[in-house]
Amino acid sequence: MHQASPRVDKDALFTEHRSLIFSLAYNIVGTVADAEDVTQNTYLSWVSAPDVINNPRSYLAKIATNQALNLMRSIRNRRETYIGPWLPDPLPTNWVPCQPSHTTVPSDDLPHTMVFPATGLSAYNPEDSVLAAESVSTALLVVLQKLSPRDRAVFLLHDVFDFDYATIAETIGQSQPTTRQIIHRARRQIQSSHTNFTVSPEEHSAVVQRFLHTTQSGDVQSLVSLLAPEVVLITDSGGQVSAARRPVIGANNVARFLLGIANKNQDSIPEFTELNGLLSLLVRKDDVVTATFQVGTAENGRITRIFVTRNPSRLSHL
């Protein structure tokens, strides 16, 4: 009987865990291109690893984590000199095959799977828990950026990807008590600055559709009523296009800012898509993606956070 070679077995195991590797890398580094580099480098390290590995999932996560942390050290200067606010790349986690409307998007119309460009990752798979909305939500990723890369990785490994303390301690080269302290510290910092968006995906989708309709209507008061009084809008342009370089705060300020954008871009076409696990807006002009809008919705149905990505280099993968 023909026996598969170790290389074939390794390829199969890597494919099995590839979504975990990419998702872990993306959550640490925050960009699709860098996460793809980490995934590729993880594969190269994996194929040269010993043929017999007791726990491939933990082994691959350790490689990916250290590859991501090494990359974060090498790009630190790039982040520090970035012009204006920096946001994680919008990550496509599903395709929503509909155009803007004012009705709820039927869940039966959603495809069961899609493929990420250049990554081969399968998304919208009920069994693929690492790509659940909260694990890659933009709101959480923005807060995670306030942690050091190491603390961010430790939090993700334990609280999002469910690795045990012993595995994480070995991954980062620390004792288990130190690892526990890192996780507790990270949780406190996240809880103090992260709004828990507990609305259902259906409720969130309805808010996003009202958001688009209200913005297109040009009615300031209707838009203000959809926004929380303390709403914050953050735009990432990297200095490559005209955009607010500081957060816009407050319902009235944000509403007038959004209506100004809509008025200046009447030839652009918005469409619904799923980014980072939640229904979002993608804007095209001449078939080129020029912006994405992702919102955080509180329990009362009001929008508390709006994340706008306009940097062309951060949209090229969409």
Buried (B, 14 or more C-beta within 10 A) or exposed (E): EEEEEEEEEBBEBBEEBBBBBBBBBBBBBBBBBBBBBBBBBBBEBBEEEEEEBEEBBBBBBBBBBBBBBEBBEEEEEEEEEEEBBBBBBBBBBBBBEBEBEEEEBEEEEBEEEBEBEEBEBBBBBEEBBBBBBBBBBBBBBBBBEBBEBBBBBBBBBBBBBEBEBEBBBBBBEBEEEBBBEBBEBBEEBBEEEBBEBEBEBEBBBBBBBBBBBBBEEEBBEBBBEBBBEEBBBBBBBBEBEEBBEEBBEBBBBBBBBBBEBBEEBEEBBBBBBBBBBBBBBBBBEEEEBBBBBBBBBBEEBBBBBBBBBBBBEBBEBB
